[in-house]
Amino acid sequence: MCGICGVFCSDRTQHANREALAAMNRQIVHRGPDDDGFFVEDNIGLAMRRLSIIDVQAGHQPLSNELGSIWIVFNGEIYNHQDLRKDLEMRGHRYRTHSDTESIVHLYEEYGTKCVEHLRGMFAFAIWDRPRKTLFIARDRLGIKPLYYRYDGRTLLFGSEIKTILAYPGVHPEFDSSTLAEYLAFGYLSGEQTMYAGIRKLMPGHTLSVDESGELQIRQYWDLTINADDGSRPAASYVSQYREQLEQCVASHLMSDVPLGVFLSGGLDSSAIAALTTKIRKEPIETFSVGYGEEAFSELPYARSVAEHLRSKHHEVHLSRDEFFQTLPRLIWHEDEPVVWPSSVSLYFVARLARERVTVVLTGEGSDETLGGYTRYAWTLLNTRMDRVYRTMTPGSLRRMLRERLVGSRLSGALKRKLEHTFLGRDGASWPSFYFDNFYSAFSDAEQERLLTPEAAAAANDAYAASMYHWEKSSGDLLHRLLYTDIKTYLVELLMKQDQMSMAASVESRVPFLDHGLVEFTARIPSKHSIDGMAGKSILKAAVKDLLPSSIVYRKKMGFPTPWAYWLEGTTMDHIQEQLTEPRTLERGLFRPEAINRIIAEHRAGHRDHGNRIWRLLNLELWFRVCLEQASLDDLVQPGHAIAY
């Protein structure tokens, strides 16, 4: 595990600057505090920071083949590298190290750009092919490892984090205002764009090549094929096969030459990973949990219960309100973009706790998006059936009137929120309204119209276009279409959070549920075996019920809650309101000040729960200050203040 970055000039007369490359590499020391390395030659420069995990002594990068004609920098882990090594050695390749990095080099020698099709793991890497004068970059199938780039037709810059690119001389951070609507809706961007003008993501399952002709070529080498079985097989056959494959995936992810542990929330997913890890290792494992003083939002009792059941060496950290707010600006710097979910802060604190004892952790990310674990899936299946009948029996004008009446009604907050999530409060003729606004969007189109200035609204792109691209590309029944869309959008952002927050603490996180072979198997499971009533993940529950207490397997999902709404009281809200309405903020020309004040006033009065919207606005403003204006983090946080301004 490490961080990588590099520069390539398509004009051979332009030489890569080692000092500039070193400046880029210094931005990601946290990703690899153990070592660094450089390869600079003519118009190419590669650099890396290393967190030593496999072949600690000899795994230094950049690494080359025997002839020095192929050079690589690599971030990730290849779980099938031992099998690859046996095959490659039979084909005549000679290894000098025991690292998985070297297998990629020899695969490239053997298969060229199709080497990625042989890899099983998480990865982002760059290969310099000296004879062909070509730079080849690849990202894993599901987006577990990040990769960003900037290309102006002459110079390609790339890195594991955006901050590496911004450190290159002459590159200045600039807000891409066209992304504002999508950010306000979802909190993240689902396509290639980032919030920085000119900086792109290499999408999961894609490769990028550029040579001295200057032509940039991007190719998709993998996509998830939805081809569910016909439903004739019993659920038990899927349960046994899933258990077998999941256990194999966990075993492969335990590959490490350094101490390893498990993030344990007390939910089903992380508990299943911890239980299988214990079963495979046949000894107590290290587990790590985070919680809060506010017990209603803390899953620590459940995590302790699982730890006691597994007899793990369990460790906990408690996160306070002041620690939360004081750390937020620094974590925005680590993410390079606004933090999407408050749980990212919690994740950083548990990663920092884990770093005191281990270097590698396994996590439960990915089960919900592959096995239908979120309530929104079952709710949407039911909502769609009800809406079909409702739209047949009720004229469109009456449906519109009822929606408008519901918005302006004086019903109790809880009842009103529930009705707004049903077909009564949503426009079934519009998928963005019916689904995305229902479960993802902080600000819908109508709400953005009231919030944005005319200039900001005119500059913004369609908030739903990137997500709708994947929805329209999806296939199969409704559940499989929902899962595919989330795997291509929501999950990619979750994985970025997982990577950036764990690497901020110099910890490698691994996600066994997202082995691509296992994900491809889940895409074949008929929907009727995945969801039971309003509960999902039926296959996983049945697969691990022999390993865990039923109180854990069947308990209601909490979803890594944080006391964000509870913390939005008193002086904290005063500080936030001042920050969002002071001249420095309003001069950006994005939001109508009366709209900001209305949102906060309604929230204070308890008329509407605007917690998610306030979070979105606060993070955007902090991002402007931290990442675009590059304000000192010390200036943004003052002792004794939840939010500094």
N, C-alpha and C positions, 0 to 999 in steps of 0.2 A: 504494500500500500504506500502511496506517495502522492505527490502533486507533480504535474508536468507542465511545461510551457515551451514555447519555441517561436522562431521567426524564420520565414522563408521569403527571399527576394527573387521574383521571377527574372529580373535583369541580373545576369551574372556579374556585371560590373559593380553592382551594389553588394558590398560585403556585410554579413551579419556582424553586429557590434556586440562583442562579448560583455562589455560593461552594461549595455542596455539589457542584455539577456539576464545578467546577474541581478539587475534591479527588478526585473520581472519575477525572478525566482525567489527573491527575498520576501515577496509579498505572501508567499505560501509556506513559510517556515513551519507554521503550526501543522501542516499536513505531513511533514516529514522532518522531525527534529534530529534524526539520527545521522543524516548524511546528505550531501548534495553532489551533483555531477554535471559536467558540461561536455558537449561536442560542438565545436564551432569550426566550420570549414567553408571558405568562400562565401556563398550566398545562403548558407543554412546554419542554423543554430538550434540545438536542443538542450534542454535543461530539466533537472528533476530535483525534488526533495524526497528523501526516503524515510519511511517508517519501517524499520527492519522487522520482518515477520517470517519469511521463508529464506533459507540459506543466508542467515544473518551475516556470516563472515565474508561470503564470496558473491553476494547478490548485488554488487554495486552497479549503478547505471550512470550514463548510457552504456548499453551493452551492444556488442557487434558479433557478427559471425566470424569464422576463422580467418577469412580474408580481409576483414575490415571493410567489406563492400556494402553491408547492410547494418544500419544502426537504429536502435530503438530506445524510446523512453516510454514507460508503461506504468499505469495506475490501475491497480485492481488485484484480483486473484483468479487463477485458472485452475478450476477444481479437477479437471481431467488431465492435468499436465503429465502425470506419471504414465498414464496410458499412451498419451501422445508421444512421450519420450521413447517408450519401447518401440513404437512403430517407426519413429523417425530414425532411431539408431539402426534399426533393421534396414532402412533405406540408405544408410551410409553416412548419416550426419553424426558429427562428433561433438559432445558436450564438454564444456570447461567448468560449468557450475552445476548446482542442484536446483537452481531457481526456475520458477515457471516462466519467467521473462524470456529465457533462452529458447524455450519451446516455441514461442511466437516467432522468433527470428528464423528458426529452421522451418517452421510451417510456411512462412512467407517465401523462403527459398524454394520450397517444394510446390506450393500452390499459388503463389502470388497473392493478389488481392482477395482471392477466395479463401485465404487462411482463416478468416473470421468465422466461416461456416463450420469449422472444426472445433471451435472453442466453446467450452462450457464454463461459465463463470461471469464475473463482473469485470468490466475493463473499459479503459479509454487509453489508447496508445497512438504514438506517432512513429512511423518508420521512414528513415531516409534511405532511399535506394540510390546509392552512389552511381552505379553504371547507367541507370536510366534517368538520373537527375530528377527524381520524382519524390515528392513527399506524400505519404499515404497515412491517413488518420482514420481511426475506427472507434465506434462506441458500442457498448454491449446492447443486446436485443431489447431490454426493458428499461434502460436508462438508469441503472443503478449507480454508475459512475458518470459524472458530468464532464462536458467538454464544450468550451466556447471558442469562437473565432471571430476575426475581423479581417476582411480582405478588401482592399481598395483598387485591385487590378494590378498592383505592383508588389505589395508587401502583405503576406499572410502572417497574422499573429494568432496564436492559440494558447489555451491554458485551461487548467482544471477549474479555475475561478476567474471571474471577470476582472478582478483587481490586477491580475498579471498583465492583461492587455492594457489596462489604464496606466500601468507603470512605464510603458514604452514611450520614449521621447516623441513629442508631437501629438500624442493621443490625448484628447481632453474629453471628460465625461459630459455627455449631452443627453437630455431627456428626449426620448422619442414620444412626442405628444400623441401620436396615433394610437398608442397602447393604453391610453388612460381609461377608456370605457371598459375594456376587457379587465383591466386591473380592478376597477371599482366593482365590477360584477363578481369576478371569481377570486381576485386576490393574486392570481398568477396568470401567465400567458401560456397557451397550449400549443402554439406553433413555434417557428424558428426564431421569432423576434424575442429580444430582451427589452427592458425598459431603457436601454442605452442605444442611441442612434448609431447604426453601423455595426453593432455587435450582435452576433447570432449564436444560437445553440446548434450544435450538431445533434440531430434528432436521434433517439434510440433506434437501433437496428440499421444505422446508416454508416456509410464510409465517405470520406472526402479525399480527393486526389488533386494535386496540382503539380505541374512541371514547368520548365522554363519557357514554354509557349505562353504561360500566364492563364491558361484555361482551367477554370475550377470545375471539377466534376463531382457531383454528389449522387450516390447510389444507395438505394434501399436494398439490403441483403436479407432482411427477415421481416415478416409480419405475422401476426397471430391469425391462424386460419380457424374460423368457427365452423365446426362440422360435427354437431352433436349427434350422438348415436340415436337409433330409432326408438329407444325406450324399452326394448324387449328384454334387456338384461336386468336382473334384480339389483336393487340398491347395494346389497351386500357385496356384489362383485366389484363395484366401484370403491366401496369402503376398503376392502382388503387390498386392492391395487394401489389406492391412494396412500394407505398406511405404509405399504412396502416402499413406494417411491419416495415418500416424505422422509422415511427413516434413512434411506440411502442418501438423500440430499443433505440431511443434517450431518451424517457421518462424513461426507465429502467436505462440508463447510468447517469441520473441526481441524482441518489441515493447518498446522501452525507450529512454529519453532519457539513461540513465546506464549506467556500465560493468556488464557482465554476464559470469558465468562458469558453471561446471558443477561440482557435487560429483561426484567420481570415486572410487568404492570399488575399481574393478578388476573388479567383477562385470559380468555381461552387461547389466543394465538401464542403469546409469549410463554404461557404455562406449558403448552404443548411442546414448544421448542426446548424449554428447560427440562421437561420430563424425558424427552427423547435423548437429549444430550447426556443426562444422568444415566439412562439405560445403556447407552453406547459406551460411555467412559467407565461405567461400573465403579464410580467414586463420587464423593460430594463435589459439586461444582460451585463456582462463585456466581451469585446473583445480585442484581442491583436494581433498586427501586427509588422513585421520587414521590413525594407527597407534600401536603400543605397543612397548616394549622387548622384550616377550615375543613372539618372532617367530612362534610357532605360532598366535597369535591375530591377527596383523597381515596385512592384505591389501596393504600398501604395495608389495611387489614387483610384484604384478599391476597396480596403479594406475600404477606407473612404466612398466611395459611398454606399457600403453595410451597413456600420455602421450607416450612416445617414438614410438610408431606414428603418432600424430596430430600430432606435433611441437607439442604444446601448451605454454603457459607454465605449468609445473607447480609446485605449492607443497604442502608437507607440514607437519604438526604431529604431534609425539609426545606422548602422554598418559601420565603416570606414575600410580602408585597413589595417592600423596599428593595430586596434583592432582585425581584422580577423587573421592576422599572429601571433600576440602576444598570442592569445588564443589557437591557433591550437595545440601546444604541450600538453597543459593541457587537451584538449578534446580527444586527442589520449590516454592519461592516463585513462580518463573516459571510453572510448570504449574498452580499452585493445588491440585493433587491429587498423591497419591503418584506417583513416576516408575515407569512400568510396566516399562521395559526398561533395562538398563545402557547400551545403545547410545545412549540419549538424551544421556548425558553426552558421549560421543564426538561426537555430532552438534553439540552446542553448541560444542565446541572447533574443529571444522572450519568452522562458521559464523563464529566469531570470527576465524579465520584469513582467511576470504574477505572479511570486512568491511574488511580493510586495503587491498583492491584493487578490490572491486566492491560494488554495492548489490543486485544481483539474481543469483540462481543457479537453474539448472535441475537437477532431481533425477530419479532413476529410480523414484520411488515409484509403486506401483500396477500394475506389470506382473505380479507374482506372483499377485495377487488376481483379475486379469482373464483371464490366460492359463494358469492352473494351474501356477504355478512352484514352489510349495512341495512338498517330498517328501510331506508329510502327505496331499496329494490322491491321488497315485498309490498310496500305502500304504493309504489307506482304501478305494479301489476294489478292491485286491487282498484286503484284510482282509475286506471285505464278502462277496466271492465265497467265500472260504474259510469264513467264519462260517456262511454259508447251508448249506453241506454239513455242517459240524461240528454245528450245532444239529439238523439232521435225523437225524444218526446217533448223537448222544450225549444221554442223559437230562439234564434240568436239574439234578438233584441231583449227578450226577457232574461236570457243568461247574462248579458252585459249589465242590465239594470241590477240584477241580484249581486253581481260582483262589486259594482259601485256601492251598493247599499252596505255590503259587508265591510268594505274599506272604511266607510264613515260611521259604522255602527258603534253603539256604546256598550257592546257586550263585554264581559269580563275578559281580561287579557289572555288567560289560558284558553278559554273557549274560542275566542276570536282567532288566536294563532292556529288552533287545530282546524277550524273551518277554512281558514285561508290556505291550508295545505291540501284541502280536498278539491275535488272537481268543481265544487260550488265557487271556490275562490280563484280558480285558474281557468285560463282560456284553452280548452282542449284542442282548438284548431291551431294553436301555436306551440310547438314543442319547446322553444326557449322559455315561454311562460309556464307551460305545464310541468316541465321538469327542471330546467336549469334555474329559473327564478325561484322555484319551489324549494330547492335543496342546496343551492350553491351561492346564488347571487346575494351580495349585500345590497347593491343598488340595481334595481331593474331599470329598463329603458325609461319608464315613466318617472322614476325617482331621480335618475340622472338628468332628465330634462329640467327638473326643479333645482338640482344642485349645481350644474355646470354653467359657467358663463357662456354666452353665444360663441365666443372665439374658441374656447376649449371644446365645446360640443362639435363645432365645425371641423376641428383638426382630428378628432378621434375616429377610429375605425369602428366597424360593427363589433360590438362586444361579444357576440356569439359565433362569429364566423369560424374561428379555429376549432371550437368544440363541435359545431355543426358539421364541419368537414369530416370528422371522425364518426359522428353519429350517422351521417348519410353513407359513409363507406362501410359501416358495420353490416353484419348479416346474421341470419338465424332468427330465433324467436326473440321476444321482447327482452327477456332476462339476459340472453347472450349479447344482445345489442347494447344493453346498459353496461354490462361488464367490459365489453370491448372498448367502449367509449371511455370509461373510467381508467382502464389500463393505459390508454393512449394519452390521457390528459391528467386527471386528478392524481393517479398513482405516480406519474413522473415527477410531479411537484413534491409529493410525499417523500420520494426517494432522494430528491435534492435536499430536502430538509434533513433527512436521516444522515446523508453524507456530510453536509456542511456543519451540522451541529456536533456530530461525533468527531469530525476532523478538527473542529475548533478546539477540541480537548485532546487532540493527537491520539484518537482511538479509531480503529478500523471497525466498522459495523458490517455484518453480513446478513443476508436475507434468504434463508433456505426455502421459504415458500415461493420464491421467485426464480428458482432454477427453471430455465426455459423449457426443459423437457416436462417438468411437473406442470407448468402453466399450460403447455399444449395438451396435456392429458385432461386438465380440468375443463378445457374448452369442448371436450367431447361428452361431458357428463350431462345427461338430460336435465332440464330445469326442474322437473318434478322431483328429482332426488336432491336438489340443492336447497330448496326453501320449503319449510313446513309451516303453513299459516303465515304469521308475521315474523317468524324466526328463520335465519339463514344458516349457512355453514353446516348443514345436516351431515354431510359427508365427513367433515373434520371431527365433529362431535362424536360420531360413531367410531371413527378411526382411533381416537385417543381415550375413549371412556374407560379403558382398562388401566390407564396410567395416572388418572387424576380423579379427585373427588367430584361427585356429581354436582355439588354446590358450585364448583368452578366451571365445569363443562356446560352446564345449563343456565348459568346466571345471566341476567340481563346485561347487555353490553353498555358500558359507560363511555367509551370512546376517548380515553385520556383527557378527562375534564380538567379545567382550571377555574379558579375562583374569579375570573375576569369581571363578570357582572357584579359580583360582590365588592370587588376592589374599586369599581367605578362610583365611589361615593365621596362626599366631603371635599377635602382639599385636593384630592387626586383629580377629581373632575374639574375643579377650579383651575388647576395647572394645565390640564388638557385644553380646556376652553380658551384660556389665554393664549396657549401656543397655536391653536388653530385659527385664531382671529386677530392675532397681532399683525401689524403692517408688513413685516418680513414675509409672512405666509400669504397674505392677501395680495401682495404685489406680484405674485406668480400669475395671477389672473385666471386661475382655474375654477374657483368656486365662488358662488354668490354668498357673501357674508351672512345675509339674512337666513339662507338655507342652513348654514352651519349652526347658527344660534337656535334656529327652530328645532333641529335634531337634538341638540343638547338639552333644550328646555323641555321637550316632550319626554326625553329619557329621565331627566331629573324628576319630573312630575309623575312618572310612572304611567303615562298615557300610552307609550309604545316602548318596546325594547329595542333600542338602537345600539346595543353593545357591539354588535358585529360591524356596524357602519362606523362607529367611533374608532374602533380598532383599525379599520382600513384607512381612515383619514389620518390618524395619528402616525401609523407606520409610513405612510407616503411622505408626510412632512419630515419625519426623522430621516427617511432615506434621502430626501433632497439635501438635508444638512450634512449628513454623514458621508454620502457617496458622491454627490454632485458638487457640493460646496466644500467638501473635505474639511469640515470643521473638526476641531480637536474633540476626541471622545471625552476627555476630562472636562471640557467646557460644557458639554451637553448633560453631564451628570454631576450634581452637587450634593455633598453629604447632607442627609436629612430631608432631601426632597425626592418625592417619587418621580417627578418629571421636572427637568430643568428647562429653562426657556431663555 
